[in-house]
């Protein structure tokens, strides 16, 4: 927690508030209960005025592996909140099938779908999904470009022979097509290079809780602010329009009771010790990642303490000050009651002082 630092000059007001959940479950409760708890969390957040809810994709563990069916279900229980993936690693997506599923889901939820996509991944599943003839990032970028073509409604193929399901000369496009979806796609950027590529592709931006490419001695918030600035500068040059709002995932834990403050402080200490391996639901796989990150990588700070202390910490954070939307990263091991308490406390004690108004 940053304490005593002055507010960042020129900080942007927070215009939107979101949360990021793994939709996790324990062995005791099982996945059906975890999925139901996830939908209940979206309903509670909508009632509090949250503008967005984001779900992370993680394969082969106690977390959501297929976000789009989940969003279709959550959309039936909500009416306003945006439903976002953060993030879908493109290396293991079939771009055309993803475009079909995304268009279907977006139409079912009334145009509220937002997809945050990534071209990097910490997990390598070639043995399961199949290998490729090039490196993972090159393949992910190839699939991303194919997906952007497909989801925009552009032709993918012109029928040039028998047995292709349509007369020769027919232009094949993804159906169903949701016209506004292309404008609600983002890159989940962990580096300045990724942010710049997002701007060049005309995609939105959400930053994560792990960043890489930091200079020696540079802090996570400093690099995050630099990343967001590079994105906006590139957008102005390449797109020649006003950049879209930027979202930043952050660990923001206002403790409204002494018990909560102690719990959040313990989480911060565990995160400093174990890094991204912190906070796993009972029965989840044990990660091989530790707090000893490679050179140039940093994990985001945890803003915790009393609501006033958390507010001061956020106001002194240049990365948060540069963003338009804060996306609350929910610790994966938190249960439904802890999650609902946390989103309530953030919305009622801290977010209004940052300029946020409920939807």
N, C-alpha and C positions, 0 to 999 in steps of 0.2 A: 504494500500500500504506500502510495506517495503521500507524504504529509508535509505541510508547511510551504509547498511551492506555490508561487503566484499563478493566477489564472492565465491561460494562454491568450495573448493578444489576438483579436480577430477570430475568436472561436465561432464556429457556425452553430446556429440553434439546431437542436435535434428535431427534425420534422417528422420522423417516424420511429416507432419502437417495435422491435421484433424479438423473437427468441429462437434458439437453436437447440433441438432435442435429438437424441439418438434413438428415441422410441425403444428404450431398452426393457428387458425383462429378466427375472430371476428364474432359476430352475424350479424354485418352490411355486411361483405363481404361473409360469408358463407364458408362451408368446401371445395367446389369445387375450390374456389379461393385460399384457404390455401394450398391445395394439389398442385395446379399448381405453386404457389410461391415456395413451397418446391422443386419441380423439377428444377425450374429456379435457385435456390440456388446451387444445385448440379452442374448444368452446369457452373455457374459462378466460383465455387470453382475449378472445373477441369481446366478451362481456366487459373486460377491463379497458377496452379501446386500443389494444395492440393492432398495429397495421399489418404485421406479417408474422408467420410462423414457419420456421425452416427445419427440415429433417435431413439428417446425414445418412448416406448410404454406406453400409459396412457389410461385407459378405461373410458368411460362414461363422457367425458368432451370435451373441445375444442382443443383436441390434437389428434395426430395420434394413432389409436387404433390397426391397423393391418399393421405392417411395411412391411411384405413380398410382398403383392401386390403393395405397393408403390415402393419398390425397383425394382420390375420387370418393372414398368413403368419408373422409373428413369434410369434404365439400357438401355432403348431404346433411351434415350436422351443424354447418355454419353458413353464413350468408354474405359476409363482407371480408373477413381476414384473407390476406394473400397467402397462398400455399407454395412454399419454396423448397427446392432441393439444394442442399449445401453440404457437400457437392457430389456431382456425379462424375467419376473419373472416366474420361472418354476412351481410354485404352481398351476397356472391356465392354463397350457399348456397340451394338450394331446400329449404325447411324440412321438407317432407313426405318428399322423397327422402332427405334426410340422416337423418331419423328411421328410415326403413326400413333404410338401410345401417348405421346405428349399432346398431340392434337386432339385425340379422343378425350383425354383427361381434362384438357383446358375447356373444351366445349361442355363437358359434364359439370364443371365447377363454375361456369359462368364467366370465363375469362379471368380467373384469379390465379392461374398457375404462373410461377416464376421458376426457371431452371438456372441454377448456378452450376457451371460445368468446369472441369479441371483437365489439364493436359499432363499433369504429374500425378504420381501415386506412390505412397510409401509401401504398398503391398504389391508383390509380384505373383500373379496367378496364371502365368503362361501354362503351367502344368494342368490347369483345370480348364481354362478358356481357349487354350491353343496359342502357339507361338506365332511370331511374324518374322519377316525377313529383314526388318530394320529395328532400330532402337525404340523403346516404349514411347518416348516423347514424340518422336517423328510420327509414329503410327497414330498416337492420340490426336495430334494436330491434323493429320489426314482425315481421320474419322470426324473430327469436329467440323472441318470445312464441308465434308459431305453432309453432315447433319444440318448445317446452316442452310445449305442449298435445299435440302429436303423440306425443312420446316418452313421455309419461306414460300413454298408453293411453286418453285421453279421446276421445269422439266428435268427428270432424272434420266430419261431414256426415250428414244424414239423407236417404236416397234419396226423392226427391219426384216422380219421373217415369220413364217408360220409357227404355231405352237406357243406364242407369247401372250395369248389371251385377249388380243385386240387386233383390229385391222392394221396392216402395214401403214406406217406414217403417223400413227397415233402417238401423241406425247404423253408419257407416263409421269404422273405427279402423285405425291403422297395424299391419301385421303383417310379420314376427313381432315380438311385443312381449317385451322383456326387462324384467321387473318391477323390478329393482334399479337400472337405468341412470339413472333420473331423479335418484336420490340421489348419483350420481357425476359430476354436471355442475358445471363451474366457470366463472367468468368470469376471463379473463386481464386483470386491471385495471391500467391505466396512470395512473389518477387516483383521487382520493378519491370523486368522483361515481360512477365506475364501480363502485368497491368497495361503496358504499352501495346502489346499485341491485342488485348481486349479493346482498347480504344480504336486501333486500326481496323478491327473487324466490326466496329459499331455495336459492341456489346457492353452491357452494364458491368459494374464492379462490386464485388464483396470481398473484403479481406478476412483472412482466417486468424486463428490463434497461434499459428506457427509460421514464421517468415524466414526466408533465407536470402543471402546476398548482402548482409549487413557489413558495413565497414568496421574496422577495428575500433572498439570503444563506443560504437553507436548503439543506442538503446532501441528496444522494440518500438516504443512510441515515436521516436525520432525517425526511424526507418519507415514506419507506417505512414507518417505524414509525408515523407518524401515520395513514397510509392503513390499515394493518392494525388499528390501534385503532378507527378509525371503522367499519370492517367489523364487528368484534366487538361494539361498542356497539350498532350498528344491528340486528345479528342478535338480540341479547338482547331488544331492544324488540319487534321484528317477529315473531320466530319463537318466543320464550320458551322456548328450549332452549339447551343448551351449543353454542357455535359449533363447526363442524367444523374440523379441522386446516387451517392456512394454509401454503401452499408459497411459497417465494421463490426465483426464479431468480437465480443469482449466478455471477460469474467467480471461481473459486477454483482457483488453480494452485500447489500445493505442489511446490517443486523439490527433489527428493531427490538431485540431482547438480548440480555447477557448470554443466554444459552445459544442463540443463533450466532452471536459474534464469536463465541468460542468455537462453534462448529465450523464457521467459515474460516477462522484463523487456522484451524487444524487442516482444513482442506488446502489452504494456501501453503502451509508448511509441507504437506505431503506432495503437492505439485512441484515445489522447489526441489524436493528430494528425489521424486520418481519421474518428474516430467510428464510426458503424455501418457505414461502408464498409470497415472493417478485415476482413482474413482472408477471402479469397474463393478457392474452388477454381479451378484452372487452367481457363480457358475460360468462367467465369461472367460474366454481364453486369456492367458497371461501374455501381455505384449513383450516383445524383445527390445522395444525402444526404451531407453533410459533417459534420465535428466542430462546425461553427458552428450549434448547435441554436437554435430560436426561444426567446424569453424564456420562462422558466418550465419549460423542459424540461431534464432531466439524464440522462446515461447512467451506468450503474452503475459503481462502482469495480472495479478488478481487484485481488484479494487474491493477491499472489505473494511469493516469497521462500523461505526454508527452511520446513520444516513448522512449526517453532516460531514463526517470524515470521508465517506465515499464520494459525496458531491465535490468536496475539495480536491480529492485525488483525480476525479474525472476532469475537472476544470483545468488541472495542471498537466493533463496528458495531451501532447500535441497531435497524436494519432486520432484520438477521439474527437478533438477539436476540429479536425479536418473533415470528419465524416458528417453525412446528413442523417444517417439512420444508425442507431445502436441495436445490435442483435445480441441479446443476452445468451451467452453460452451456459447451458445448464449442465452441471456435473453429471456424468452418465450414471453414477450410482445413486443419485437422488431418486427417492420414490415419488409417487404422485402427490402426496401431501406436501412434501418439501418443495417440489417444483411449483405447485400452485401458490404456496406461501411466498416463494421467491419472486415470481412474476407479479404478485400482488404488491409486495413491498417496494419493488423497483418502480412500479407504475404510480404508486401513491405517495412515495416519500422523496424520491430522487429525480425521476424523469421530468416532472413539471418544472423543476428549478433549472433544467437544461434547455427549456424552451418548448418541451413537448406538450402537445395536447392530444387527449384520447380521440380516436375516430368516432 
